[in-house]
């Protein structure tokens, strides 16, 4: 049985405490009104009208003065509209930061659950010694789902003026936007929140019953519970592949409601799936370093590293396919999505490609490196940070525009959810033996070497 060390537990509490303080600071320091925004914009240069030319004709002077007044009124209206827009963006920033971190860690555990289901359906012989690690990581899914659902409800009901994350939730925006209005049959709060509830409940029901059957199998004299899990996992994967695509439209793509991509569901899947596999590797290496997982050897770790490598390439394939087709077609409604990210988010946009493709390719293409702990920890850390940046790139442009930066809100949100993730996952690992001893393939997994 695993024992949750006091040092790691204290570390998780410190992360959560620091995170909560930073999140609170982000909300408290966000501008509350136009006057605060005016102070922020005070340093920006606004074009003057210049001096009037001295003409001989008096009527011409009067016409010019009248035109100057009209321009002043117009510029004042534009400035006010700009200030209100900036106010909404800066008020969105702490919400968007919280949202990015929340959905990233929740979907990371979801990626592990999908990987676990695939192992069950494939009747994989190499991975059963890692099943308890996977179940421990997926233990975060219920609490992550609850927090995420609360955020969705808060956005939908516009509590604390939070619905600016999804502009289609604002009736005034829908009334003046034909494109969003045409999507209102699908993008409306009741249908949206019902879909979210169905997805989250369905995923968590599979997690609960699959873990329950796996534990029951340890005490059973036959393989009935294993067979139940096999059938349940097959059904879940069908449910998952449908709901995952719709989820990506609802929770991420609808932040930019004028834009759509048929590859987006697969793209999001690749991002959180490789993040989940990377987390399995990192948690396994940590437990191994503490003297647990005696039957997990370098061959198991090597296979996880191969998945990390392979799905990093798969993510890049989808990234390039989506980007290249839209960029080459140059359709205004579609290309705006990437123009915004290249112009305003240049460093994180291309930085994600370096962290999620170039770095893993250079490191993990080497067979020997896939078995060296410190290299895998380094590569895994970069991959996880890179995919957080990927989610950042998907969500922030549509919520805060050009008012982005990695500040206290972003760092604090990551720290809070990281601390919560560590606490929940490692607490779950203490509740059952780390070896599923009655799995039909456990002996094959224990002696897996190549």
C-alpha positions as CSV (number, residue, x, y, z in Angstrom):
1,X,0.0,0.0,0.0
2,X,1.2,3.5,-0.8
3,X,1.6,6.0,2.0
4,X,1.1,9.7,1.1
5,X,4.2,11.4,2.5
6,X,3.7,14.4,4.8
7,X,6.1,16.5,2.7
8,X,4.2,15.9,-0.5
9,X,0.9,16.5,1.3
10,X,2.2,19.8,2.8
11,X,3.5,20.8,-0.6
12,X,0.1,20.3,-2.2
13,X,-1.6,22.4,0.6
14,X,1.0,25.2,0.1
15,X,0.3,25.2,-3.6
16,X,-3.5,25.4,-3.0
17,X,-3.1,28.2,-0.5
18,X,-0.7,30.3,-2.6
19,X,-3.0,29.6,-5.6
20,X,-6.1,30.8,-3.8
21,X,-4.4,33.9,-2.6
22,X,-3.2,34.7,-6.1
23,X,-6.6,34.0,-7.6
24,X,-8.3,36.3,-5.1
25,X,-5.7,39.0,-5.8
26,X,-6.4,38.7,-9.5
27,X,-10.1,39.3,-9.0
28,X,-9.6,42.1,-6.5
29,X,-7.2,44.0,-8.7
30,X,-9.3,43.7,-11.9
31,X,-10.7,47.1,-12.9
32,X,-14.2,47.7,-11.7
33,X,-15.2,50.7,-13.9
34,X,-14.3,52.8,-16.8
35,X,-12.4,55.3,-14.7
36,X,-9.9,52.6,-13.7
37,X,-9.5,51.6,-17.4
38,X,-9.0,55.3,-18.3
39,X,-6.0,55.3,-16.0
40,X,-4.6,52.2,-17.6
41,X,-5.1,53.7,-21.1
42,X,-3.7,57.1,-20.0
43,X,-0.2,56.3,-21.4
44,X,-1.6,55.4,-24.8
45,X,-1.2,58.0,-27.5
46,X,-4.4,59.3,-29.1
47,X,-4.2,61.3,-32.3
48,X,-4.9,65.0,-32.1
49,X,-6.8,67.1,-34.6
50,X,-4.0,69.5,-35.4
51,X,-4.3,73.2,-35.9
52,X,-6.9,74.6,-38.3
53,X,-5.6,76.1,-41.5
54,X,-6.3,79.9,-41.8
55,X,-8.4,80.3,-44.9
56,X,-9.6,83.6,-46.4
57,X,-13.2,82.3,-46.8
58,X,-15.2,82.7,-43.6
59,X,-17.8,80.0,-44.5
60,X,-14.9,77.6,-45.0
61,X,-13.7,78.4,-41.5
62,X,-17.2,77.7,-40.1
63,X,-17.5,74.5,-42.0
64,X,-14.1,73.3,-40.8
65,X,-15.0,74.2,-37.2
66,X,-18.3,72.2,-37.5
67,X,-16.4,69.3,-39.0
68,X,-14.0,69.4,-36.1
69,X,-16.8,69.2,-33.6
70,X,-18.3,66.2,-35.4
71,X,-14.9,64.5,-35.3
72,X,-14.5,65.2,-31.6
73,X,-17.9,63.7,-30.8
74,X,-17.1,60.7,-33.0
75,X,-13.7,60.1,-31.4
76,X,-15.1,60.5,-27.9
77,X,-17.7,57.8,-28.7
78,X,-15.0,55.5,-30.2
79,X,-12.8,56.1,-27.2
80,X,-15.6,55.2,-24.8
81,X,-16.5,52.1,-26.7
82,X,-12.8,51.1,-26.7
83,X,-12.5,51.7,-22.9
84,X,-15.6,49.6,-22.3
85,X,-14.2,46.8,-24.5
86,X,-10.9,46.9,-22.6
87,X,-12.8,46.9,-19.3
88,X,-14.6,43.7,-20.3
89,X,-11.3,42.1,-21.4
90,X,-9.5,42.9,-18.1
91,X,-12.4,41.8,-16.1
92,X,-12.4,38.5,-18.1
93,X,-8.7,37.9,-17.4
94,X,-9.0,36.3,-13.9
95,X,-12.0,34.3,-15.0
96,X,-10.2,33.1,-18.2
97,X,-7.1,32.2,-16.2
98,X,-9.2,30.1,-13.8
99,X,-11.0,28.5,-16.7
100,X,-7.9,27.5,-18.6
101,X,-6.3,25.8,-15.6
102,X,-9.5,24.2,-14.5
103,X,-10.3,22.6,-17.9
104,X,-6.7,21.6,-18.5
105,X,-6.4,19.5,-15.3
106,X,-9.9,18.1,-15.7
107,X,-9.3,17.0,-19.3
108,X,-5.8,15.7,-18.4
109,X,-7.5,13.2,-16.0
110,X,-10.0,12.5,-18.7
111,X,-7.2,11.6,-21.1
112,X,-5.9,9.1,-18.6
113,X,-9.4,7.6,-18.3
114,X,-9.6,7.2,-22.1
115,X,-6.2,5.6,-22.2
116,X,-7.2,3.2,-19.4
117,X,-10.4,2.3,-21.3
118,X,-8.3,1.6,-24.5
119,X,-6.1,-0.7,-22.5
120,X,-9.1,-2.6,-21.2
121,X,-10.7,-3.0,-24.7
122,X,-7.4,-3.9,-26.3
123,X,-6.7,-6.5,-23.6
124,X,-3.2,-5.1,-23.4
125,X,-0.8,-7.4,-21.6
126,X,1.9,-4.8,-20.9
127,X,-0.1,-2.2,-18.9
128,X,-2.0,-3.9,-16.0
129,X,0.8,-3.1,-13.5
130,X,0.0,0.6,-14.2
131,X,-3.8,0.4,-13.8
132,X,-3.8,1.6,-10.2
133,X,-1.7,4.6,-11.2
134,X,-4.3,5.4,-13.9
135,X,-7.2,4.9,-11.5
136,X,-5.4,7.2,-9.0
137,X,-5.0,10.0,-11.6
138,X,-8.7,9.6,-12.8
139,X,-9.8,10.1,-9.1
140,X,-9.3,13.8,-9.8
141,X,-12.1,13.7,-12.5
142,X,-15.1,13.9,-10.1
143,X,-13.9,16.9,-8.1
144,X,-12.5,18.5,-11.3
145,X,-15.9,18.0,-13.0
146,X,-17.8,19.6,-10.1
147,X,-15.6,22.7,-10.0
148,X,-15.8,23.0,-13.8
149,X,-19.5,22.6,-13.9
150,X,-19.9,25.3,-11.2
151,X,-17.8,27.7,-13.4
152,X,-20.1,26.9,-16.4
153,X,-23.2,27.6,-14.3
154,X,-21.7,30.9,-13.0
155,X,-20.9,31.9,-16.6
156,X,-24.4,30.9,-17.9
157,X,-26.3,32.7,-15.1
158,X,-23.9,35.7,-15.4
159,X,-23.1,35.6,-11.7
160,X,-20.4,38.2,-10.9
161,X,-20.7,39.5,-14.6
162,X,-18.8,36.4,-15.8
163,X,-20.6,35.5,-19.0
164,X,-18.2,37.5,-21.1
165,X,-16.1,34.3,-21.5
166,X,-18.9,33.1,-23.8
167,X,-20.3,36.1,-25.6
168,X,-23.1,34.1,-27.1
169,X,-24.6,33.9,-23.5
170,X,-25.3,37.6,-23.7
171,X,-28.8,38.2,-25.3
172,X,-27.8,41.7,-26.5
173,X,-24.8,40.3,-28.4
174,X,-27.0,37.6,-30.0
175,X,-29.7,40.2,-30.9
176,X,-27.1,42.2,-32.9
177,X,-25.1,39.3,-34.4
178,X,-26.7,37.3,-37.2
179,X,-24.0,34.6,-37.2
180,X,-24.4,33.9,-33.5
181,X,-28.2,34.3,-33.7
182,X,-28.3,31.5,-36.4
183,X,-26.5,29.2,-34.0
184,X,-28.7,30.0,-31.0
185,X,-30.7,26.8,-31.5
186,X,-27.6,25.0,-30.4
187,X,-25.7,27.6,-28.5
188,X,-28.2,28.5,-25.7
189,X,-27.7,28.1,-22.0
190,X,-30.3,25.4,-21.1
191,X,-29.2,23.0,-23.9
192,X,-25.5,23.8,-23.3
193,X,-25.6,23.1,-19.6
194,X,-27.7,20.0,-20.1
195,X,-25.1,18.7,-22.5
196,X,-22.3,19.5,-20.0
197,X,-24.2,17.6,-17.3
198,X,-24.7,14.5,-19.5
199,X,-21.0,14.4,-20.6
200,X,-19.6,14.9,-17.1
201,X,-22.0,12.4,-15.4
202,X,-21.4,9.8,-18.1
203,X,-17.6,10.1,-17.8
204,X,-17.7,9.9,-14.1
205,X,-20.1,6.9,-14.0
206,X,-17.6,4.9,-16.1
207,X,-14.7,6.0,-13.9
208,X,-16.6,4.9,-10.8
209,X,-17.8,1.5,-12.0
210,X,-14.6,0.6,-13.8
211,X,-12.6,1.2,-10.7
212,X,-15.1,-0.6,-8.5
213,X,-15.0,-3.7,-10.8
214,X,-11.2,-3.6,-11.0
215,X,-11.0,-3.7,-7.1
216,X,-13.7,-6.4,-6.9
217,X,-11.7,-8.5,-9.4
218,X,-8.9,-8.7,-6.8
219,X,-11.2,-10.6,-4.4
220,X,-13.0,-12.7,-7.0
221,X,-12.4,-16.3,-8.0
222,X,-13.4,-15.8,-11.6
223,X,-13.0,-13.2,-14.3
224,X,-16.6,-11.9,-14.3
225,X,-15.7,-8.4,-13.1
226,X,-12.9,-8.2,-15.7
227,X,-15.4,-9.1,-18.4
228,X,-17.8,-6.4,-17.1
229,X,-15.1,-3.9,-17.4
230,X,-14.3,-5.0,-21.0
231,X,-17.8,-4.5,-22.1
232,X,-18.2,-1.3,-20.2
233,X,-15.0,0.1,-21.6
234,X,-16.1,-0.6,-25.2
235,X,-19.4,1.2,-24.7
236,X,-17.6,4.1,-22.9
237,X,-15.2,4.6,-25.8
238,X,-18.1,5.0,-28.2
239,X,-19.7,7.5,-25.8
240,X,-16.4,9.3,-25.2
241,X,-15.5,9.8,-28.9
242,X,-18.9,11.4,-29.6
243,X,-19.0,13.5,-26.4
244,X,-15.4,14.6,-26.6
245,X,-15.9,16.2,-30.0
246,X,-19.1,18.0,-28.8
247,X,-17.4,19.0,-25.6
248,X,-14.6,20.7,-27.5
249,X,-17.1,22.7,-29.5
250,X,-19.1,23.7,-26.5
251,X,-16.4,24.5,-24.0
252,X,-13.6,25.8,-26.2
253,X,-14.5,26.5,-29.8
254,X,-17.7,28.4,-28.8
255,X,-15.5,31.0,-27.1
256,X,-14.9,32.2,-30.7
257,X,-18.4,31.6,-32.0
258,X,-17.8,33.0,-35.5
259,X,-15.1,30.4,-36.1
260,X,-15.3,26.7,-36.6
261,X,-13.0,23.8,-37.6
262,X,-13.9,20.2,-38.4
263,X,-10.6,19.1,-37.0
264,X,-11.0,20.8,-33.7
265,X,-12.4,17.9,-31.7
266,X,-9.4,15.7,-32.7
267,X,-7.0,18.5,-32.0
268,X,-8.2,19.0,-28.5
269,X,-8.3,15.2,-27.9
270,X,-4.6,14.9,-29.0
271,X,-3.6,17.7,-26.6
272,X,-5.2,16.3,-23.4
273,X,-4.5,12.7,-24.4
274,X,-0.8,13.1,-24.6
275,X,-0.9,15.2,-21.4
276,X,-2.6,12.3,-19.7
277,X,-0.1,9.7,-20.9
278,X,2.7,12.0,-19.8
279,X,1.2,12.3,-16.3
280,X,1.0,8.5,-16.0
281,X,4.7,8.4,-16.8
282,X,5.6,11.1,-14.3
283,X,3.5,9.7,-11.5
284,X,4.9,6.2,-12.2
285,X,8.5,7.4,-12.1
286,X,7.8,9.2,-8.8
287,X,6.3,6.1,-7.2
288,X,9.1,4.0,-8.5
289,X,11.7,6.4,-7.0
290,X,10.0,6.0,-3.6
291,X,10.3,2.2,-3.8
292,X,6.8,1.4,-5.0
293,X,5.6,-0.3,-8.3
294,X,8.2,-3.1,-8.0
295,X,7.0,-4.8,-11.2
296,X,7.1,-1.6,-13.3
297,X,10.4,-1.7,-15.2
298,X,12.2,0.3,-17.9
299,X,10.2,-1.6,-20.6
300,X,6.9,-0.2,-19.2
301,X,8.4,3.3,-19.0
302,X,9.8,2.9,-22.5
303,X,6.3,2.1,-23.8
304,X,4.8,5.2,-22.1
305,X,7.6,7.3,-23.6
306,X,6.8,5.9,-27.0
307,X,3.2,7.0,-26.6
308,X,4.4,10.4,-25.5
309,X,6.5,10.6,-28.6
310,X,3.8,9.2,-30.9
311,X,1.0,11.5,-29.8
312,X,3.2,14.5,-29.8
313,X,3.7,13.8,-33.5
314,X,-0.1,13.2,-33.9
315,X,-0.8,16.5,-32.2
316,X,1.6,18.3,-34.5
317,X,0.0,16.6,-37.6
318,X,-3.4,18.0,-36.5
319,X,-2.0,21.4,-35.6
320,X,-0.4,21.7,-39.0
321,X,-3.4,20.3,-40.9
322,X,-5.8,22.7,-39.3
323,X,-3.4,25.7,-39.7
324,X,-2.2,25.0,-43.2
325,X,-5.6,24.4,-44.7
326,X,-7.2,27.5,-43.2
327,X,-4.2,29.7,-43.9
328,X,-3.9,28.6,-47.5
329,X,-7.7,28.9,-48.2
330,X,-7.5,32.5,-46.7
331,X,-11.3,32.7,-46.1
332,X,-11.8,35.8,-43.9
333,X,-14.2,34.1,-41.5
334,X,-11.7,31.4,-40.8
335,X,-8.3,33.0,-41.2
336,X,-9.1,35.6,-38.5
337,X,-8.7,33.0,-35.8
338,X,-5.0,32.4,-36.7
339,X,-4.2,36.0,-37.7
340,X,-5.2,37.1,-34.1
341,X,-3.0,34.4,-32.6
342,X,0.0,35.1,-34.8
343,X,-0.2,38.9,-34.4
344,X,-1.1,39.1,-30.7
345,X,0.0,35.7,-29.3
346,X,3.1,35.2,-31.4
347,X,5.4,33.8,-28.7
348,X,2.9,31.4,-27.0
349,X,1.4,30.3,-30.4
350,X,4.7,29.2,-31.9
351,X,6.2,28.4,-28.5
352,X,3.6,25.7,-28.1
353,X,4.8,24.1,-31.3
354,X,8.4,24.1,-30.1
355,X,7.4,22.7,-26.7
356,X,5.0,20.1,-28.0
357,X,6.8,19.0,-31.1
358,X,10.3,20.1,-31.6
359,X,11.5,19.4,-28.1
360,X,9.8,15.9,-27.8
361,X,11.1,15.0,-31.2
362,X,14.7,15.9,-30.4
363,X,14.6,14.2,-27.0
364,X,12.3,11.2,-27.3
365,X,13.3,10.0,-30.8
366,X,16.3,8.4,-29.1
367,X,15.5,4.9,-27.8
368,X,17.9,5.0,-24.9
369,X,16.5,8.4,-23.7
370,X,13.1,6.8,-23.3
371,X,14.5,4.7,-20.4
372,X,16.4,7.5,-18.5
373,X,14.4,8.9,-15.7
374,X,15.7,12.5,-15.5
375,X,15.3,12.9,-19.3
376,X,11.7,11.7,-19.2
377,X,10.9,14.0,-16.3
378,X,12.4,16.9,-18.1
379,X,10.6,16.0,-21.4
380,X,7.3,15.3,-19.5
381,X,7.4,18.7,-17.7
382,X,8.0,20.5,-21.0
383,X,5.2,18.6,-22.7
384,X,2.7,19.4,-19.9
385,X,3.7,23.1,-19.8
386,X,3.4,23.2,-23.6
387,X,-0.1,21.8,-23.7
388,X,-1.2,24.2,-20.9
389,X,0.1,26.9,-23.3
390,X,-1.9,25.2,-26.1
391,X,-5.1,25.5,-24.0
392,X,-4.1,29.1,-23.2
393,X,-3.8,29.8,-26.9
394,X,-7.2,28.3,-27.6
395,X,-9.1,30.2,-24.9
396,X,-7.4,33.5,-24.1
397,X,-7.6,35.4,-27.5
398,X,-11.4,35.1,-27.5
399,X,-11.7,36.3,-23.9
400,X,-9.0,38.9,-23.2
401,X,-7.9,39.8,-26.7
402,X,-4.6,41.7,-26.7
403,X,-4.7,42.3,-22.9
404,X,-3.0,39.0,-22.2
405,X,0.2,38.3,-20.2
406,X,1.3,35.5,-17.9
407,X,0.7,37.2,-14.6
408,X,-0.4,36.4,-11.0
409,X,-3.9,35.2,-12.1
410,X,-2.5,32.6,-14.6
411,X,0.3,31.3,-12.3
412,X,-2.0,31.2,-9.2
413,X,-4.7,29.3,-11.1
414,X,-2.2,26.7,-12.2
415,X,-0.7,26.4,-8.7
416,X,-4.1,25.9,-7.1
417,X,-5.3,23.2,-9.5
418,X,-1.8,21.5,-9.4
419,X,-2.0,21.4,-5.6
420,X,-5.5,20.0,-5.7
421,X,-4.5,17.5,-8.4
422,X,-1.6,16.2,-6.4
423,X,-3.6,16.0,-3.2
424,X,-6.5,14.1,-4.8
425,X,-4.4,11.8,-6.9
426,X,-2.0,10.7,-4.2
427,X,-4.7,10.4,-1.6
428,X,-6.6,8.0,-4.0
429,X,-3.4,5.9,-4.4
430,X,-3.4,5.2,-0.7
431,X,-6.8,3.5,-0.8
432,X,-6.0,0.3,-2.6
433,X,-3.0,-1.9,-3.4
434,X,-0.9,-0.6,-6.3
435,X,-1.0,-4.0,-8.0
436,X,-4.3,-5.4,-9.5
437,X,-3.3,-9.0,-8.6
438,X,-6.3,-10.8,-10.1
439,X,-6.2,-9.2,-13.6
440,X,-6.0,-12.0,-16.2
441,X,-3.0,-10.4,-17.8
442,X,-1.1,-9.5,-14.6
443,X,1.6,-12.1,-14.9
444,X,2.3,-11.1,-18.5
445,X,2.5,-7.5,-17.4
446,X,4.8,-8.3,-14.4
447,X,7.3,-10.1,-16.8
448,X,7.1,-7.6,-19.6
449,X,10.6,-7.1,-20.9
450,X,12.2,-6.3,-24.2
